[in-house]
């Protein structure tokens, strides 16, 4: 079953340098949690996306 989630992920913002994506979404690496949150919110605002916390040091921005 293909629900098309890959097309809805706008960006990935993480402090985890080991994260590598096979999707087409760009990955933004932040230096700390404060920068990660700020970058995620700015990307969400400019793309009309929603920020979701994966609780592994990573946010994804998704357009619903």
N, C-alpha and C positions, 0 to 999 in steps of 0.2 A: 504494500500500500504506500503510495507516494503522496504525501500531504503538502509538498512544496515548501518545507521549512527553510531550505537553503536559499531560496529566492527572497525570503523575508528577513534574513539576517543582514543587517546593514553594516555592522562592524563588531569587532571583538576588541575589548580593552582589558589588558592584563598586566599584572606585575610578575607573572610567572614566565620567565624567559624560555622555559622548555616547551611552551605551548606552540604547536605548529598546526595550522589548519589546512585541510585539503579542500575546503570550500572556496568560493570566490570572494568571500568577505575579507576585507583588509583587517590586519591585526595591528593594534597600537600598543606598544610596550611602554608602561609607565614606570617611573623610578620608585614611587611609593604609593600608598593607598590614597592619599590626598590628591595627588596628580591623577590617579586612575579615575577617581570619582569625578573630578573636574572635567577631564577629557571626555568621559562617557556622557556627562550631562550636556556638554557643548555639542557633541556629535548628535545626540538625540534631539536637541533643540533645532539644529539646522536641517535635520532630515525628517523631522516629525515622527521620530521613533520613540520607543519605550525602552528604558533600561531595565535589564533583568540581572540580578545578582546570582551567579552560579555557586557562590560561597566557596570557591577554590582560588580566590584572588583574581577572579575574572568576571567581567560584566560582558553581556552581549546586548547590542542594540538591535531591536527587532521592530519592523514595521508590520503592524497588524492590519 
